[in-house]
Amino acid sequence: MKHPESWARIMVVPVIDLNADLGESFGRWTLGDDASLIEVISSANVACGFHAGDPSTLRRSCQLAVGAGVAIGAQVAYRDLAGFGRRFIDVAPGELRDDVLYQLGALDGFARTAGGRVTYLKPHGALYHAVVGNEGQAKAVVDAVHSFDPTLAVLGQPGSLLLKEAAAAGLRAVPEAFADRQYTADGGLLSRSLPGAVLTDEAVIAEQVRRLVTGEGVVADDGSIVPVTAESICVHGDTPGAVRIARVVRDTVEASASGVRAFTNVSS
């Protein structure tokens, strides 16, 4: 993947959103400390049942988010519970559109029951990476969002086809960066199959976040500096020590910027 031209212009964003994945438990399998994480973040990417999450988990996640005043986002994925949504599936665009609509509707039902609503969408795992450059799948996701609720925002990788298609459809396109993932020289993320792909050292994470917030760019795996513009920073809920890492990220943002606030509460 080549640098989009927009990446050459680093933008300092004074108020940053902090998002994290929630609701990824399933049945008797518990993943992440959602109750603690919700107290640190400003936006919750709630799994919608395709890669993780079950109805009761979706309900609890929405209740937690509404109770904490945290924005609710639909974290949509391929239908891949066994692979946690991290395996690419070559889904036909029409089928993918309907799968995304299904997930949006399910989560929004629980969100409204809890007194809130879904305000944005973020793809998960392999789908997140696919819509960076796969035009058919990017359009399918955007078509689903636009037909469901054209006021929803779309959260994704800077320079991706997903965000370009979202903007072209009149949706709010929100670029994000990652606190706990290693970047490559082309602005992508180092494959999880490679050593060092997931950052766990708090000092390294804090420095990456500081550089993001101050507009200095991130240090890639080859030592080069990669410009990344972001309105939101993500912490993975399944990363070891996710709650502790999220607190480090929040402290770093608050020390380097104006504060932490959901991007859905900031004028576009």
N, C-alpha and C positions, 0 to 999 in steps of 0.2 A: 504494500500500500504506500502510495506516494503522499507527500505533504500536500494537503489542500492549501490554496493560497491564503485562506483566512488564518491559517496557523502561524503565518509569518508575522501577524500583528498580535502581540500579546496584550491582553486587556486586564487591567486590575479591577476586580469587582469588590467594592467595599463591604457589601453584605453577602454572606455566603450561606447557602443551604447545606445542611448535613443530612444525607440520606443513608439508609441502611436497609438490608433485607430482613423482613420479619415473616412470621407465619410459616416457617419451613418445616415445622414438625409434621408428623403424619402418623395417625393412630397411636401406637405405644412408643413410637420413635420420636424422641425429643431432640431438637436441634436449636442451639442458641438460647440465650437468656433474654427473651423478648421483654419481660417486665422491667428489667434493668436498662436495657438498651433504649427503650422508648423514652426514658427520662433524659437522654443525652441528645438525641437527634431532633430534627425539625420535620423530616419527611420519612414516611415508612413505605418501603416497597413491599407490599404484601403478596405473597405467593397465592396463586389463584386455583391451585389444585391440579395443574397439569404436570409440574415438575416437583411439587411438594405442596403440603397443606391439605387439610380435609375440612369439611364444613364446620366442625366445631372449632378448629384452629383458626379458620377465617373469621368466625364470629368473635372469638376472643381477641384476635389481633385488632379488629376494628374497634372493639370496646376499649382496648388499651390506648389506641391512637386517639380516639375521641376524648377519652378521659384526660390525656396528657396534652391535648391541644395540638397534636401532630397531624400534618397533612397525610392523607391516604392516597397511595398510588397503586395501580394494578401492575404487579410484576408478572407479565405474561410470558409463556414459554411454549416450546414444543411439548407434545403429549409424550412425556418421557420420565415417568416416575422412577424407573429402574436406574436411569443414568443421570438423575437429578437435573435433567434439562441441559446437560453439557455435551450432548452428542448432536451433530448436525442431522437434520431430517429434511430431505428434499420434498417438502410439502407443496402441492399445487397452490398457487396464489389464492384461488377461490376458497379452498379448504382452510388455508391458514387464516384468511380473513374471518371465516366463520368460527374457527377455534379461538381467535382473539376476542371476537364479539361475545362468545360464550363465557370466557373468563372475565371479561369486563362486567357483564351482566351479573354473574354470580357474586363477585366481590362487591359491586355497588349495592346489591340487595342487602348484604350483611352490613355494609357501611351505613346505609340509610336506616336500617333497623336500630343501629347503635347511635343514631343522631347525627351522622356525618354523611359524607359522600366521597366518591372517588374523584380526585381532581387532576390526576395525571396518569400516564402510562410509561412504564419502562420495560423493555424486553430483558429477559434473563438468559444467561449462559450462552449456549450455541446460537440462539436466535439473536441475541445482542450483537454477536460478532457477524452473523450472516447479513444483517440489515445494514452493516457498514458499507458493503459493496454489492449486495444482491438486489438489483432493482425490483424484480418481481416480488420478492418477499418484503422489501421495504414498503412498496406501494400497498401491499396487502395489509400490513399492520396499520398504515396511515388510513386506508379506506375504512378499516374497522373502527378506528378511533373517531374519524370524522362522522361516520354514520351513527355511531352511538351517542356522541356528544361533542360537537365542534368547539366547545369551550374548554375541553381538556387540553393539558399541555403534554408534550412528548419529551421524555428525558433520554438522552443518548450520547454517543461518542461525538466529539467535535469533528466536523468535516464529513460525517457519515451521510450516505444516501438517505437514511431514515430521517435525519433532521432536515435535509434539503427538501425531501418530499413533504414532510410535515409543514414546513414554511410555505411551500408552494400551494398547499391545500388550505392555507389560512390558519393553521394551528400554531400555537406557541411552541417553538423549538428551543429546548433548553440543553446546552452542552454541559457535560459533567466530566470530572476527573476522579481518579482513584487514589485514596490515601494508602492503601495496603497492597497495591499491585505494582510490579516492575514494568516500566515502559521500555519499548524498543526504539531504535533510532528513527523509524518511520512514523512514530506517534501512536503505534498500536500497543497492545499489551503482550508481554512475554507469555508464551503458551504455558498453561499450568502443568504440562508434562515435563517442563524444564526446571532445573534447580533455580531457586531464587525468584520464581514467578510471584509468589505471595510474600509480602513483606511482613515480618513480625517484630523486628527490632523497633522499639518505640522511638528511639533517637532518630533512626533513619526515616521513619514515618513522619515524625514531627518536622524534620527538615524538608521532606518532600511537600508537605502541606504548606509550610512557610513559603517555599518557593512558588507554589501555585498561587497562593493568596497575594503575594507581592509582585507577581507577574514576571518572575525570573526564569520560568520554565523548569521542567523536571530533568533530572539526570538519567539518561537512558542506560541500558545494560552495557553499552560500549563506551560509556563515559561522555558521550555527546550531550548537548543541551537541547531539549525538545520544547518548543513553545506550545503551551496548552492553555486555551481560554476556557474557563469553567464558571458556571453560576452555582454549581452544586458539587459537593465532594462526597464520594461514596466510601463507606466502610462495610465490608462484607460481614454479615451476621454469623457466618459459619467459620470465620477466621479464628484461630485459637486466641483467646484473650480479647474477643471483639469488644466487650464493654469497656475494658481498660483502654484499648486502643481508641475507641470512640471518644473517651474523655480526653485523651492526649490530643486528638485531632481538634476537638472543640476548644480546648484551652489554647492551642496554637492559633486557631482562627481568631479567637477573641483577642489574642495578644497582637495580632497582625492586621486585623481588619475592624470594621465597625461592629460586627456581631454576627450571630447565627440566626437566620430566619428562613422559613420555607419560601421557596421561589414562587409558590402560588400566592403568597401574601405580598409579593413585591411587584410593583407595576412593571409591565413588559415594555 
